[in-house]
Amino acid sequence: MSKKSQERLIESVIEMGICVKCGACSGYCPYMKYYDGRVIIVDRCNLENGRCELVCPMLSLGDLAVDEERPIGDYRDILIARARDESIRGNAQYGGVVSALLVYLLEKGLVKSAVLTTKGDNLSPKGILVKQRDGVIDCSGSRYSASGALECLNMAIKDGEKGISVVGLPCQMKAIDGIRATHDAWDEKNLSLKIGLFCTWALDYRNFHSFLVEKLGIAEQIMGFDITPPPEQIFKVFVQGRGIDIPLDEVRPFVQSGCNLCDDMTSERADISVGAVEGKEGWNTVIIRTDKGAEVMDMAIKDGILETDEMPEDKFSHLREASLNKKIRAENNRNQMGKR
């Protein structure tokens, strides 16, 4: 007897420990939910060809052929930028480009809502649908952990929301393509813009949070995270009233196993990709990939929302090298997994 779709997803991804908690299956399948850092199977599904496995980014890894000439994927332009609004920059992780763009698009009515990731409060970070400036500002900053945010996108689509912008990691940008291709309620008017974030890896929230509480005695609400650049390599945890430095090597054991199989550092499937600028504090690297992304960036620059500059050649070289290294690591890890 052939296995059901859900059985294949459970055996090949969840039980293998390579689920990246993107949230694509959650809220899409009525039997799968995202809660506090994990995907929960609410009930068994008997469909032989269900679509949960079609949206999972970990079930379509395939063979990886590393293209050393295109380590950051296709793009139209690359530059550095930062928000001109200092109040936005003050709440942002780096240059505030993502927050500034979303506030601008929402206030002009060019998008109706945005799927973002909350700080998490006492539970893991999760997806939230925001429609106003305050909601965007509240979600500013990096999480460094999975969030299941695409569950929020699935629910918004079911509710008939149009003009949604989604901010997410490379795995989530990939999963959106699967949602777009298979969702019964999908309408091209659902999605306005995909903003992808750079990502080397994401932490397993539950295991890392247990480490913070049990090993380091951190009981306060976590306000944010950051990583200092080489050679220091310190993982900084910001809690109420203080900051805590942890050697990055002590954090790496909590990286999700599935992240080691991912070959995309710069969200190659996004309209606009945004990350830090290595060694240039307070600025973002911005990769413009599509016509839609170019149109949005042109408007934001013209209307004075963003300050921009050319991408320094040494920073561009470092970005290409880092992205290529991730692809090579993914290729090696996939080969090793195949042998096992």
C-alpha positions as CSV (number, residue, x, y, z in Angstrom):
1,M,0.0,0.0,0.0
2,S,1.4,3.4,-1.0
3,K,2.1,5.9,1.7
4,K,-0.1,9.0,2.1
5,S,1.3,12.5,1.5
6,Q,1.3,13.3,5.2
7,E,3.1,10.1,6.0
8,R,5.8,10.9,3.5
9,L,6.2,14.4,4.9
10,I,6.4,13.1,8.5
11,E,8.9,10.4,7.7
12,S,11.1,12.3,5.3
13,V,11.2,15.7,7.0
14,I,9.8,15.8,10.6
15,E,11.1,12.4,11.8
16,M,14.4,13.0,10.0
17,G,14.8,16.2,12.0
18,I,15.2,18.5,8.9
19,C,12.0,20.5,9.2
20,V,12.9,24.2,9.1
21,K,9.5,25.3,10.6
22,C,8.7,27.7,7.7
23,G,5.0,27.3,8.3
24,A,4.1,26.5,4.7
25,C,2.2,23.3,5.7
26,S,0.6,24.8,8.8
27,G,-2.8,26.4,8.3
28,Y,-2.7,25.1,4.7
29,C,-3.4,21.5,5.9
30,P,-6.1,21.5,8.6
31,Y,-4.2,18.7,10.3
32,M,-0.9,20.6,10.8
33,K,-0.4,23.5,13.1
34,Y,2.6,25.6,14.2
35,Y,2.9,26.2,17.9
36,D,5.8,27.5,20.1
37,G,8.6,26.5,17.7
38,R,7.4,23.3,16.3
39,V,5.0,21.8,13.7
40,I,2.3,19.8,15.5
41,I,0.3,17.0,13.8
42,V,-3.3,17.5,15.0
43,D,-4.7,14.5,13.2
44,R,-3.8,12.0,10.4
45,C,-4.7,12.8,6.8
46,N,-5.6,10.0,4.4
47,L,-5.0,11.8,1.1
48,E,-2.6,9.9,-1.1
49,N,-1.7,13.0,-3.0
50,G,-2.2,15.8,-0.6
51,R,-0.5,19.1,-1.2
52,C,1.3,19.5,2.2
53,E,4.4,17.8,0.7
54,L,4.3,20.0,-2.4
55,V,4.8,23.2,-0.4
56,C,7.5,21.9,1.9
57,P,10.9,23.3,0.8
58,M,12.7,20.3,2.3
59,L,11.0,17.8,0.1
60,S,12.2,19.4,-3.2
61,L,15.9,19.8,-2.5
62,G,17.0,17.6,-5.4
63,D,20.6,17.4,-6.6
64,L,22.6,20.5,-6.2
65,A,25.0,21.8,-8.9
66,V,26.9,24.7,-7.5
67,D,27.2,27.6,-10.1
68,E,30.3,29.5,-9.0
69,E,29.6,32.3,-11.4
70,R,26.2,33.0,-9.9
71,P,26.5,32.5,-6.1
72,I,23.8,35.1,-5.2
73,G,21.4,34.1,-8.0
74,D,19.8,36.3,-10.6
75,Y,19.5,40.0,-9.9
76,R,19.1,43.4,-11.6
77,D,21.0,45.6,-9.3
78,I,22.7,45.5,-5.9
79,L,23.4,48.5,-3.6
80,I,23.5,49.5,0.0
81,A,20.8,51.5,1.6
82,R,19.3,52.7,4.9
83,A,16.1,54.3,6.1
84,R,16.1,58.1,6.2
85,D,13.7,58.1,9.1
86,E,15.9,57.9,12.2
87,S,13.0,56.6,14.3
88,I,12.8,53.5,12.0
89,R,16.6,53.0,12.0
90,G,16.6,53.2,15.8
91,N,14.3,50.2,16.1
92,A,15.9,48.2,13.2
93,Q,18.6,45.6,13.3
94,Y,20.8,47.4,10.7
95,G,19.7,50.0,8.2
96,G,15.9,49.7,8.6
97,V,15.3,49.2,4.9
98,V,12.6,46.5,5.3
99,S,10.7,48.4,7.9
100,A,10.9,51.7,5.9
101,L,9.7,50.0,2.7
102,L,6.8,48.4,4.5
103,V,5.7,51.5,6.3
104,Y,5.9,53.4,3.0
105,L,4.0,50.8,1.0
106,L,1.2,50.5,3.6
107,E,0.8,54.2,4.1
108,K,0.6,54.8,0.3
109,G,-1.9,51.9,0.0
110,L,0.4,50.0,-2.4
111,V,0.1,46.9,-0.2
112,K,-2.8,46.2,2.2
113,S,-1.0,44.1,4.8
114,A,2.3,42.4,5.6
115,V,3.2,39.0,7.0
116,L,5.9,39.6,9.5
117,T,7.5,37.8,12.5
118,T,6.8,38.8,16.1
119,K,9.4,39.0,18.8
120,G,7.7,36.0,20.5
121,D,7.0,37.3,24.0
122,N,7.1,34.2,26.2
123,L,6.7,31.8,23.2
124,S,8.6,31.3,20.0
125,P,8.5,34.0,17.3
126,K,5.5,33.5,15.0
127,G,3.8,35.1,12.0
128,I,1.5,38.1,12.3
129,L,-0.5,40.1,9.8
130,V,0.1,43.8,10.2
131,K,-1.6,46.7,8.5
132,Q,-0.2,49.8,10.1
133,R,3.1,51.5,10.9
134,D,3.1,50.5,14.6
135,G,2.8,46.8,13.8
136,V,5.8,47.0,11.4
137,I,7.9,48.8,14.0
138,D,7.0,46.3,16.7
139,C,8.3,43.5,14.5
140,S,11.6,45.2,13.6
141,G,14.9,43.3,14.2
142,S,16.3,39.9,13.5
143,R,15.1,36.7,15.3
144,Y,17.8,34.2,14.3
145,S,15.2,31.4,14.8
146,A,12.4,29.8,12.8
147,S,9.0,31.3,13.1
148,G,6.4,29.3,11.2
149,A,5.3,32.7,9.7
150,L,3.8,31.2,6.5
151,E,1.0,29.8,8.6
152,C,-0.2,33.4,8.8
153,L,0.0,33.8,5.0
154,N,-2.1,30.6,4.5
155,M,-4.7,31.9,6.9
156,A,-4.7,35.3,5.2
157,I,-5.3,33.8,1.8
158,K,-8.1,31.7,3.2
159,D,-9.6,34.9,4.6
160,G,-9.5,36.5,1.2
161,E,-6.8,39.1,2.0
162,K,-5.4,40.8,-1.1
163,G,-2.2,42.9,-1.5
164,I,-0.1,41.0,1.0
165,S,3.6,41.6,1.4
166,V,5.7,38.8,2.9
167,V,9.0,39.1,4.7
168,G,10.7,35.8,5.2
169,L,13.8,33.6,5.0
170,P,15.1,31.8,1.9
171,C,13.2,28.6,2.7
172,Q,10.0,30.6,3.1
173,M,10.5,32.4,-0.3
174,K,10.8,29.0,-1.8
175,A,7.8,27.6,0.0
176,I,5.6,30.5,-1.2
177,D,6.2,29.3,-4.8
178,G,4.6,26.0,-3.8
179,I,1.7,27.7,-2.1
180,R,1.1,29.8,-5.1
181,A,1.1,26.8,-7.4
182,T,-1.2,24.6,-5.3
183,H,-3.5,26.6,-3.0
184,D,-7.2,26.4,-3.9
185,A,-7.9,29.9,-2.8
186,W,-4.8,31.4,-4.5
187,D,-5.4,34.6,-6.5
188,E,-2.4,36.6,-8.0
189,K,-3.9,39.6,-6.2
190,N,-3.1,37.9,-2.8
191,L,0.6,38.6,-3.0
192,S,2.0,42.0,-3.7
193,L,5.7,41.7,-2.8
194,K,8.2,39.2,-1.5
195,I,11.0,40.6,0.7
196,G,13.6,38.0,1.4
197,L,16.1,38.1,4.2
198,F,19.7,36.9,4.1
199,C,20.1,33.8,6.2
200,T,23.1,31.6,6.9
201,W,21.2,29.5,9.5
202,A,18.3,29.7,11.9
203,L,18.1,28.3,15.4
204,D,15.8,25.7,16.8
205,Y,13.9,28.0,19.2
206,R,12.9,25.5,21.7
207,N,16.3,23.9,22.2
208,F,18.1,27.3,22.3
209,H,15.6,28.8,24.7
210,S,16.1,25.9,27.0
211,F,19.8,26.5,26.9
212,L,19.3,30.2,27.7
213,V,17.1,29.4,30.7
214,E,18.7,26.2,32.1
215,K,22.4,26.8,31.4
216,L,22.6,30.6,31.6
217,G,19.8,31.4,33.9
218,I,18.2,34.0,31.6
219,A,14.6,34.5,32.9
220,E,13.8,37.9,31.4
221,Q,11.9,38.4,28.2
222,I,14.3,38.3,25.3
223,M,14.2,41.6,23.3
224,G,16.5,40.7,20.4
225,F,19.7,39.2,19.1
226,D,22.7,40.2,17.1
227,I,26.1,38.7,15.9
228,T,29.3,40.6,16.0
229,P,31.4,40.3,12.8
230,P,34.6,38.3,12.5
231,P,37.0,37.8,14.2
232,E,35.1,38.4,17.4
233,Q,32.0,36.2,16.5
234,I,29.9,36.8,19.6
235,F,26.2,36.0,19.7
236,K,24.5,38.9,21.7
237,V,21.3,38.3,23.5
238,F,19.4,41.5,24.6
239,V,17.0,41.1,27.5
240,Q,15.3,43.8,29.6
241,G,17.9,46.1,30.9
242,R,21.0,44.2,29.9
243,G,22.9,42.4,27.1
244,I,24.5,39.0,27.3
245,D,27.5,37.8,25.2
246,I,27.7,34.2,24.2
247,P,30.6,32.7,22.1
248,L,29.1,31.8,18.7
249,D,30.5,28.3,19.0
250,E,28.2,27.7,21.9
251,V,25.2,28.7,19.8
252,R,25.9,26.6,16.7
253,P,24.7,23.3,18.2
254,F,21.2,24.8,18.2
255,V,21.2,25.5,14.5
256,Q,18.3,23.6,12.7
257,S,19.6,20.5,10.9
258,G,17.6,21.4,7.8
259,C,19.5,24.7,7.5
260,N,22.7,22.7,6.8
261,L,21.0,21.4,3.6
262,C,19.9,24.9,2.3
263,D,22.0,26.4,-0.5
264,D,20.4,29.8,-0.5
265,M,21.9,32.6,1.6
266,T,20.4,35.6,-0.1
267,S,16.7,34.7,-0.7
268,E,17.1,34.2,-4.4
269,R,13.4,33.8,-5.0
270,A,12.4,37.1,-3.5
271,D,11.5,40.4,-5.3
272,I,13.9,42.2,-3.1
273,S,16.6,40.6,-0.9
274,V,17.9,42.5,2.2
275,G,20.7,41.7,4.6
276,A,23.5,43.4,6.5
277,V,26.6,45.0,5.0
278,E,29.6,43.2,6.5
279,G,31.8,45.8,8.3
280,K,29.5,48.8,7.7
281,E,27.2,49.3,10.6
282,G,23.8,50.8,10.1
283,W,23.4,49.9,6.4
284,N,21.7,47.1,4.5
285,T,22.7,45.3,1.4
286,V,19.8,45.3,-1.0
287,I,19.5,43.0,-4.0
288,I,16.8,43.9,-6.6
289,R,15.7,40.8,-8.4
290,T,12.5,41.4,-10.3
291,D,10.6,44.1,-12.1
292,K,8.3,44.5,-9.1
293,G,11.2,44.9,-6.8
294,A,12.8,47.5,-9.0
295,E,9.6,49.5,-9.2
296,V,9.2,49.5,-5.4
297,M,12.8,50.5,-4.8
298,D,12.7,53.3,-7.5
299,M,9.6,54.8,-5.8
300,A,11.0,54.6,-2.3
301,I,14.3,56.2,-3.4
302,K,12.5,58.9,-5.4
303,D,10.2,59.8,-2.5
304,G,13.1,60.1,-0.1
305,I,12.3,57.0,2.0
306,L,15.7,55.4,1.5
307,E,19.3,56.7,1.3
308,T,21.4,54.7,-1.0
309,D,25.0,54.2,-2.2
310,E,27.0,51.9,-4.4
311,M,27.9,48.5,-3.1
312,P,31.6,48.6,-2.2
313,E,33.5,46.1,-4.3
314,D,35.2,44.4,-1.3
315,K,31.7,44.0,0.4
316,F,30.3,42.5,-2.8
317,S,33.2,40.0,-3.1
318,H,32.7,39.0,0.5
319,L,29.0,38.5,-0.1
320,R,29.6,36.3,-3.1
321,E,32.2,34.3,-1.2
322,A,29.9,33.7,1.8
323,S,27.0,32.7,-0.4
324,L,29.1,30.3,-2.4
325,N,30.4,28.8,0.7
326,K,26.9,28.1,1.9
327,K,26.1,26.4,-1.4
328,I,29.2,24.2,-1.2
329,R,28.4,23.2,2.4
330,A,24.9,22.3,1.4
331,E,26.1,20.2,-1.5
332,N,28.5,18.3,0.8
333,N,25.8,17.9,3.5
334,R,23.3,16.6,1.0
335,N,25.8,14.1,-0.4
336,Q,26.5,12.9,3.1
337,M,22.8,12.6,3.9
338,G,22.3,10.6,0.7
339,K,25.0,8.2,1.7
340,R,23.4,7.6,5.1
